[in-house]
Amino acid sequence: MNLFSDIRTLVICCLDAMARDGALPKGLDYANVAVEPPRDAAHGDMATNAAMVLAKPSGLKPRQIAEALAERLLEDARISVADVAGPGFLNLRLAPAVWQGVVTTALDQISDFGRASLGAGVRVNVEFVSANPTGPMHVGHTRGAVVGDALCRLLAFAGYDVTREYYINDGGAQVDVLARSAYERYREAHGRSPEIAEGLYPGEYLIEVGEALKTEFGDAFLDQPEAVWLEQIRNFAADRMMQMIRADLAALGIEMDVYSSEKALYGTGQIEAAIDRLAKQGLIYTGTLEPPKGKTPQDWEPREQTLFRSTAHGDDVDRPIKKSDGSWTYFAPDIAYHYNKIERGFDVLIDVFGADHGGYVKRMKAAVSALSNARVPLEVKLIQLVKLYKNGAPFKMSKRAGTFVTLRDVVDEVGADVTRFVMLTRKNDAPLDFDFDKVLEQSKDNPVFYVQYAHARICSVLRKAQAAGMRCDDTSLGQADVTCLDHDAEVTLMRKIAEWPRIVELAARTQEPHRVAAYLSELAAEFHAFWNRGNDTPSLRFVQEGDPATTLAKLALARATGVAISAGLAILGVTPVEEMR
């Protein structure tokens, strides 16, 4: 039940009736007609721009349309007030019964409250994290992992068929560096002094890999040339790193549906097949690129390369797919990987990249457009940096990782729930400050605490009522007579609960799960304000001595608030608490 969609449908029906009666021209486009919360809550419950949007195409004055539309809307029992404001905006107030019905609906649907059919089963592939298998995940990966997982949960809640996918970058030179670094720890396990040369990975996490290599291979690789051990140690170490990464993801409550390997693309014909598809479209050619913009490097010289004509699909320049030695560039297997996703039948592809991949977006979109004949859209979410602070100072790097703060450092410090919520308090492409001290504060300035405290208060009042002998199960609360919930404060809280289905659809359409976190903060603020008003106004308290019917209705309101909070937290991947410690 999305009240905003319901009232928009009512507005469209009234406009159609006006067209039939000659008050509006027939055949007008209603696509831009919206029903939304007004900018100022004092103006009403909802506002529509219908008159403003239709004035020019109809040749009528906005106020003339708005006044006629207001008359039609007032014929519906759900509309109690329809006021024309300014040049033609129409502000609406709904009858109390509409808001009261939200409580009943929430208690009838529980975990399905706000669930949408927007996706209609559209198959979406969300690729996220995809960290190189060379070590533990760092804090930047943490934010990308949380955003990606929350986006998947949001889209699934909105009716999409979602697949979570991790692309293992195990085909590049960085995995050879991992093998050489692990080999030094293997030597160390045999009592040798490791030689961690510049460019190798210094992290202590490889010590246990060295020990495992010793257990697996004994001294077979000691004092042997690289050609003897490189491939076996590379495969062994990369597998161990992926085990670590899977465990890190599990610590955040994230489970992938598919793990795809870059290395598995080589030697299988998949890269060749993808490039051949582009060639058949005339998009592969041999040519010479212009020098880089700005200062041309002294060692730059024009040379012929095999190029993808990505400019034909919106890129700024064409892109090389083969190196001068005839081997593939790093872009070629990525083209093949996305072609694989298209061939698997996904309708929409979403990639969650670090901000440092911003320059990669246009070429990847061009490749997907060409490979799918512009049928499959690719959306790319760039994850901006996270700055960590503790005790008023930047948080130091992890000794275990050697160069960065790990996902486990963050989760061990504050817990998975706090980590996830805080990572979603800002839009993915905005920088984020993560202060370990502030995110653990028990104050209204800490959104994690404030939302969880609201849910815990709701659970507390329901426990107390149950202990006093009241039936507080969802079935009993759902049967409460909520017509007594007519105080302005109660209506305000119900209005905020009613926004939840709209937020789900809006967040899913824009692919912005941070909107859910923002909504939960607003809902929690409304609930705490309502709770505090009860301290001064006894009639607003949830338990009304000697009046079980009114108490049941007020408890139903509290539980409906908790239903919306729980649904929102589930999308964020956060467990709602039932009592604060």
N, C-alpha and C positions, 0 to 999 in steps of 0.2 A: 504494500500500500504506500504509494508516493502521493501525498496530498497535493503537492505542487503540480505533478503530472495530471492528477484528477481535475484540479481547478483549471489547468491549461486546456484540458479536453472540454470542460464546460465553456470556457471562453471561445474556443473554436466553434463549438456547436452554436453558441449565440451569434457569432459572426456569420455562420452559414445561414442561420435563420434571418438575419438582417439582409443578407444578399437575396434570399428568396423573396423577401418582402419589398425589395427595391431600395432599402436604406443604404445598401452598399452595392457596388458593381459586382457581378459574378466573376469567378475565376481568379480572384486575388490569391497571391502566394502568402501563406501563413507561416512559412518556415522560420522567420525571424521573430515571430510573436512569442514572448516569454512571460512566464509567471515566476516571480522570485521574491525572496524576502526584501522588504523596502530597506533603503539605506538607513533610515531612521525608524526604529521600532515604534515610535510614537505615531507614525503615520498609518499604521495598520499591520495586519498579519501578512498580507501579500500585496504585490503590486504587479500590474501588467502594462507593457509598453505598446499594446495592440494598436491604440489610436495613433500613436506617434509613427509606428512602422507603416500603417496602412494609409496615412493621410496623403502622401504624394501619389502613390499609384491609383488611389480612388478619386483624387481631385477634390477631396473634402477637407475641411478644417479639423485638426485633431480633436478639439473640444467637442465638436458636433458628433464625431464618432464615439468619443468617450462617454458622452451623456446618454446616447442611445444604447450603447453597450451596457452601461450601468443599469438602465431600466430592465434590460433583459436578464442580467445576472441576478437582480434582486428577486426575480420570480423563483429562483432556486432556494430551497430551505437552508442550504449550507451557507448562503451569503446573507449576513445581517446588515452590513454597511458597504456601500460602493461610492466612494468620493472621488470626484474629478479634481486633480491637483495641477497647478501650473498650466502649461500649454496643452496638456492632454493626458498626463499619466493618470492611471486609475488605481486608487488604493482600496483594498478590500479588507473587511473584517469578517471572520467566519463565526458562525453560531457556536456557543459553548459545546453543544453536543458533538460537533466535529472533533474538537480537541479531546473531549472525553472518550470518544471512540478510539483514539490513538492508544490509550491505556489498555483498553480491551483487546485491541489488535496485537499489541506487543506481547500481552500475556497469552494470547492464543497461538502466536507464532514462535515465541521464545527465540531459539537460535536462528530461525529463519526470518526474524524481523529485519526488514530492510533488504533482504535478498532480492536481486533483480534478475530479469530475463534479458537484459540489454545485449548480452553476448550471443544469445540464441544458439549456443553450441559452436560458435566460430572457434576454429582451432588456432591457438596461439602458442608459439614457441618463445620462451623467455630464456635467453642465454645470459648467465651472470656469474660473477666471481672469475672463473676461467684463469686463475692465477697460475703462473709458471710453476711446474712441479719441482721447484728447487729449494723449498724451505717452507717454514710455517707462514701462515697468512698474517699480513700486517694490518694496521688500523684502517688503512685505505680500503683494503679488501673487505674489512668488517662492515664498513658503511655500504659498499656495493652489494655485499651479501644480504644485508638486512633490507635494503631498498628493493633488491630483486625478489626476495622471498615475499615481502609484504605486497609487492605489485602482483605477484602470482596469486596470493590469497585474495586480494581485492578483485582481480579479474575473475577468479573462480566464483566468488560470491556474487558477481554481477552476471553470471551465466555463461562465461567463456569456458572452453575446454582447454586447459592450460597444461603445458609440459615444461618442467624445469630442466634446464640443460647446462652442463659444464663442459667446456671445450678445453681439453688437456693440451697445452702447448708443449708437446714433447718431441717436436721434430726439428727444433732449432739448435743453434750453437750453445745456448745457455744450459742445455742438458749435458753437453759435453763438459762444460765448466763444472757442473754438479758432480759428474763422474770423477774428474780430476781432484776436486775438493774431497770427495768421499774416499778416494784412494789414499790421500794423505792421512785421513783418520783411520783407515785400515792399517797403514804402516804404524800409526801411533798405537793401535790396539796390539801390535806385535812388539811394542817397546821401542820403536823408532821415534825419532823426533820429527813431528810433522813440519813440512815446509809449505806454509800457507803463503804462496807468492801473491803479489798484487794481481787482482782480478779474480782470485778464487774466493769462495764463500767461507768466511771465517767463523760462522756461527757454531756454538757448542752443540746444537742439535744434531750435528753430523757425527759427534763422538759415538753415539749409540748406533749409528749406521755403520761406522767403522767396526764396532764390536760385532754387529750382526754379519758383516762381510767376513770377518775372521771365522765366525761360527760356521758360515755357509761354505767358504772356500778354503779354509785353513791358510797355509802359507803359499798356495799355488801361484799367487800373483806377485809375491815379493820379488823385488829386483828384476821384474819382467818389463819389457818395453810396452809402451802404451797400446800398441796394436794388439797385444795379447789379451788385455783386460778391459779395454775401454767400453766395448759394447755390453759385456756382461755386467760390469759395475754400473754403467749408465741405466740399464733396464732395472737392476736391483734397487739402486738408489731412488730412481724416479717412482718406482712402485712404493717404496717406503715413504716417500714424501706425500704421495697421494693418500696413503693410509693416514698420515698426520693431518692432511687437509680435510679428509672426510671426518675425522674426529673433531677437528676444530669447528666444522660446520654443524656437526651434531651438538656441540656445546652451545650453539646458538639456536638450536631447534630447527635446523635446515636439513632437508633431505632431498637430494636431486633425483629426478626420474631417469635421466640419461647422462652418461659420461661418454663423450666422443673424443677420440684421439687424433691429433694432427698427424702423428707418425703413421697411423693406419691408412692415411690417404695416399702415401707414397707407394709406388710399385703396384698399385691396384687398378690404375687406369682412371681413377676418379678425377684427378686433376686434369688429365688430358681430355676427358669427356666434357668437363665444364668449359675448358678453353675452346674445344671444338664447337660447342654450342654457340659461343660468342663469335667464333670465326665464321660460322655459317650465316651470321647476321651482318657480316662485314665489319665487325668491331675489333678484329685483331689485325694488326699491320706492322710492318717494319718501318721504323722512322727514327728521327733524331729530335729529341726534346730541346726546348729552349733552355738556356742556362738559368739557374735559380734566380729568383727576384732579389734585388738588392746587390750587394757586393759579390761578384763572381769569384769563387775560389780559384787560387792560382793554378791548382792542378786539374781544374775542370777542362775537359775537352769534348767536343761533340762526337758522339759515336752512335751508330745505329743500334737500336734495341727492338725487341719484340714488345709492342705496346697494346694496351687495351684502350679503345676509343671511349673512355668514360665520359668525355665531354658531351657525347651524344645523349647522355642520360643525366645531365645536370652537374657534372664535376667541373672544376676549374681548369684542370689540365689532364691530358691523357697519362696513363700510368704504366710503368714497365712491369711485365710479368715474367721476364727472363733476364738473368744476369748475363754479362758479357761472356762468361764461361759456359753458357748454355743451361745452367741450373736455374730452377725456379726462384723467383723472388719470394719474400715472405707473404706477399699479397696473393700469389697464385693458389696456395692451399686454402687460404681463407675464402677465395672465390668458390673453390670446389666444396668446401664445408657448407657454405650457404646454399649452394646448388643442391647439396644433399638434403638440406632442410626443406627446400622447395619441393624436391622430389618426394619427400615423405608426406606431402599433402597439407602442410600448414598454411593457413589463410593469412596470418599476420606473424611477422618476425619482430622480436624486440631484443636488442642487444644492450646490456648494461656495461659501459666502459668507464675506465678511469678518465679523469679530465685530460690527462696527457695524451689520450687517443683522439682528441678533438679533430686533428687534421686527417684522421682516417675515416671520418663519417661520410663525407661526400662520395669518396671512391667506393665505399662498401654499399651505399645506397644505390649508386650507379650500377654496380655489378648485379645486385638483387633485381633492380628494375629490368635490366637487360635479360637476365636469366629467366625471369618469370613473365616476360612480355608486359611488364608494368602491372601485372595482376596482383602480386604479393607486396604489400608495403613493408618496409623496414623502418622501425622506429629505434632511435639510439638515445639512451639515457646516459648522460655524462655525470659522473660522480665527482664532486669537488672535494678538496682536501679537508681533512679533520685535524684541528690543532688541539693537542692534549695539554691540560694544565693540572697541576696538583700542588697544594700548599702555595698557591699564588705564582707558581713558576712553571715553565714548560716541563712536561713529563719526559724524563730521560729515556734513552733507547734501552732496549732489552739486551742484557748480556748474552742471553741464550741465543737470540737471533743474530747478534753481532752488529747490526746496523739500524734496526728499527724496532718500534713497539709492536708486539704481536697481538693478534686477536685474543689469545689466551690471557695475555697481560691485562687486557681491558675487562674481559669476562670474569677473571679471577678477582679483580679489584671491586667490581660493582654488581656482578651477576648478569645473566643473559637478558632478563626482562628490562632492567634499567638500560642496558646497552642498546637493546632494540628500540625502545621508546625514544631515547634521546637521539639516536641516529635518524629518526623519522620526524623530528620536530622542525626541520627546515627542508625546503625543496632540494632535490638531489643536486641541482646545478649551483647551489649557493654554498659558500664555505661554512663550516660548522665548528664552533668551539665546544669542546667537551671537557668540562671541569669536574674532576673526580669528587671534589668536595661539595660542589653545588648540587650535583645529581643525587647525592645521598642526603641532602638536607630535608628535614621534615618541615616544609613550609609551603605556602601557596605559590612561592616563586619557583618551586620545583614541579614541573608539570607531571612527572611520573608519580611523585608522592600525592599530588593533589587529586589526580584521577583515581589512583588506587585507594586513597583515603575515602573518597566518595563511595566507592563500591563497598569498602569495609563498613562504612557507616550504615549503608542499606542492609547489609547482612546482619549487622548488630541489632538493628531495630526489629528485623524480622525474627531473629532468635529470641529476643526479649518478649515479643508478642506471642510467640509460640510457647515459650516457657510459662506465660500467663494463661495458657489454655486456648489461645486463638488458633484457628486453622489457617496456616499461612502457605499452604501448597499452592502451586500455580493454578490448579483447577479452581480452588475456592476463591482465590484472588480474582481470577478471570470472570467469576460470576458476581462480583461485587457490583452494587448499584453506584456507579460513578457520577451520577447526575448531581451529587452534592459538591463535586469538585469545581466550584465556580468562582473561587476567590482569584483576584488578579494574579497573585503569586503562583497559584496552582496552574492557572492558564498559561502563564509565562513558561513554567517548567514543561508543561505538555507541548507547547509550541516548539520548544527546543528538542524534545524527544521526536516530534513529528518531522524534524529536519533530517533525521538519520537516513531514511531511504533516499532522499534527494542527494545527500552527501555521497552515498555509495555510487549513485549513477554519475554524479559530477566527477568524482575522483577516478572512476573507471574510464569515463570518456577521455579525461585529460591524462590518464595514466600517472596520477600523482597521489600516492598513498599518504604523503604528509598531510593531506587535507583531512584524513581520518584522525590523525593525532591532534590537529588543531580543533576539530569538532569536539573530541573527547574533553579537551581542556575547557572549552566553552560550556559543555554540558555539566562537567564537574563544578564549574564556577556557579552555574545556575542552581545546582542542587545544594551546594554549601550555603549559598545566599538564602535559599528557601529554608534550610535547616536553622540558620541563624535567626531568621525572622520568627521562627517558632519559639525562640527564647523569649521574645517580647510579645508575641501574639499567640496565646494558648490555643486558639481555634485552628492554628496552622500546624500544630504538632501532630505527628503521625498516630499517636495513641490518644484517643479521646475517652477518658474514664466514663463508664456508664453508657457509652454509645457504640456498641459493637459494629453496627452497620456503617457508620461514618468512619470508624477506625479501619474497617476492612477496605473501604474505598481509598483511604489515604495510604494504607499499606500497599494497595495495588499500584498507586502512583509511584511509590518508592521502588517497588519491584520492577515496574516498567522502565524506570530510569536505569536500574541495574541491568536490565535486558539489553538496552542500547549500549551501555558501557561495555558489557561482556562481548557483544557482537563486534564493537569497534576494536577492542583489545585483541580479539581472535584474529582480526585482519592484520594487526600489527605483530602478531605472534607473541603476545604478552599474556601471561596467566593472571587473571584477576584475583586479588587477595580477598579473603573473607574476614580477616582481622589484622590489624596493624600490630607490630611487635615493637 
